[in-house]
Amino acid sequence: MTVHYRLAVHDVHAHLYRVTLRVDAVRGVQGFSLPVWIPGSYMVREFSRHLSMLEAWQGTRRLPLTQIDKATWEVRPRQSGPVELRYFVYAFDTSVRAAFLDDRRGFFNGTSLLLRVAGREDEPQQLDIHDLPRDWQVATALRSVRSRTAGAHSYEATDYHELVDHPVELGAFWRGRFEARGVPHEFVVAGALPSFDGERLLADTRAICEAQIDFWHPRRAARARAAASKPPFDRYVFMLNAVDEGYGGLEHRASTALIASRRDLPRRSRPGARWAGGDAYVTLLGLISHEYFHTWNVKRLRPAELAGIDYTRENYTQLLWFFEGFTSYYDDLLLRRAGLIDDKTYLRLVGKTIGGVLATPGRGVQSVAQSSFDAWVKYYRSDENTPNATVSYYTKGALVALALDLTLRSEGHGSLDAVMRELWARSSGGPISEADIAAALERVGRRSFAGDLAAWVHGTGDLPLRGLLERAGLTWKTEPGTLAQRLGLRVTEGALTGVQVKNVLRGSLAEKAGLAAGDELLAAEGWRLRRLDDLQSWMVADHPMQLLVARDQRIVTLRLPMAPMPGDAGGITLAAGEKASAAQQRLQRAWLAA
Ligand SMILES: [Zn+2]
C-alpha cells in the first residue's frame, strides 16, 4: 500500500482519535488536505477545525509543514521516500456526518479523520484501526483484509473516494444479518433499549430491501440480462445509532449511517402478541427506505456535476429535486409496495407532504431547481425566514415525482418506475443531466415533458395535483387549519418558555399585526396567555385584538387585525374514492401495489 492510515482510539474521555498517515515514495512538495464537506450533506462543515497537533516526519527527522489554507498543508521532504504525518482529531459530533468517540461508542466518516494525499487519491488506500477498548467490535462496508498487526482491524479501498464513502461504527453494539435477493446485509444498532426487537427490525428492513432490488432489477429482466440486473453492491451495512432524541441519515455506496430515537425502535411484546409499531416506526422505516434507495439514486445515478467530487468547496447542482425529491417519493411508496403500510397510511403520508408544501409561502418565491442549487446556504442553514423564502427540494421534489407518475399512468404510457429504470439502463448507473431525465420521460411517456418540467421544476406555481389525484379516482379534502395556521404563525409552547414565535409567514395576519420571530406572547385583551389556542376565547369577529408581547426584555403592545382568516389552511386528506371506475381502480393497484 502506498497510502496507509493507522487510526487509534487515543482517549475516549478526551474524545480523541490519533492518526498516523504514511505515504510511500514522496518526491518534492507534497500536499495534504481534509475535506470541508461530506457528500450527501450539502453544507461546508470545515472538518479541519477539529484537527490538531499535526506533525510531519521522515524517519527520525521532523519535517517543516506549511499551512496553505484552512484545511491544506504542504510538506517538503529532505529526500525522496516515505513521509509520515501524525495528528489528532477531536470527535464529539453525534450526527451521522462527522465523527464521535466516548467510552461507549465510536463512529467516523473518513471525511472527518483522513487527510487526502494530493495527487495520490486514485491509488489504493489502507486503513488499520488500533487500540479499541475491550469488547468493542467494528462495523463497516469497507473491504476487510488480514491484519498485519495483532489486535488491529485492517481494511482496503481502491481509492480515497471509496475509503471516505464507508463510515465505521465502533463499540459493543447489537448486530444482525439477513440476505435480500442473495445479497448479504448487516444491521448494527448502538444504544438500543433491552426490550429492542432486532428480529422485527431485520424482517421489515429485509422487506424494504427486496422491494427495492425488485424495483431496480425486475426479476423478469434478471433472467434476460443476469449480470446487468444485479444490485450494484456485494454487501450492505445499516448502522443505526439509537439516542434519546434524534433523526436523520446519510447515504453511502454500500452502507448508511442512521440516527433515531431509541423509543421508536421495535420492542418485544408478550409471547404471541405483535408490537403494533405506530407512526414513529413508519417514519423510521421510511428513513431506512430513503437511504437504501439512494444506493442507486445519488450514489450511482448522480448529478453530472458531482461525477467527480471536489472536497475543497461547494459542489453545485440544480438536480437535488430529482435525487432527494424522487428518493423521498419512493421511500414511502416502496413501504406500501413492500406491504409494510396499507393504502390508507400511504395516502395519509402523501396528504401530509402536500399540506406541508402548501403551507410554505416560499414555494411561490423559489423553484425546486433554485432550491437545489442554493442548498448550501439555504436548506442547510435554515432560519426564521426559511418558510418564506425557500421551498424544500425534498417535499416539493417528491410531489413533482408524484405528478409525473400520475400523469404517465393516466395517459396510459408507462410510469415513473419505468423512467427510473430507463435512466439506470441508459447511464449504466452513472452521472446524468436534466436533459437525460427529460429524454427518459419522453421515451417512456411518448411525448415531450419539457413544458411540465419547466413549470414544475423551474417554476413557482402550484402543481396540478388535485386534478391528477381526482383523475386517478382519489378524493381530495382540505382540512380546516389550526389557529396557528390561520394566523400564519409557527410557535413553540412550553411551561418555561411560554408561547414563543418561531416563524411569521409572509402575508399573514400575524405579519400584519407586527409579530416577529422570538416574540413571547404574554396576554390578549388583558388576559394571560398560556397556550396560543387560549386566544380563541377572546376573539370577537371584526374586532381587532390587543396583544401583549415580550421582545428583547421590552413589553410591546400590538393590534391583531381580525380580517377573515383562511379556513382551509390545515392540510389535505386523500382517500380512495368509493366511486372510482374500474380503470381508476386498476391505475391505483398498479401504482400502489406494483
Ligand atoms: Zn436523501
Boltz pocket constraint, residues with backbone or C-beta under 6 A from the ligand:
constraints:
  - pocket:
      binder: B
      contacts: [[A, 290], [A, 294], [A, 323], [A, 324], [A, 327]]
      max_distance: 6.0
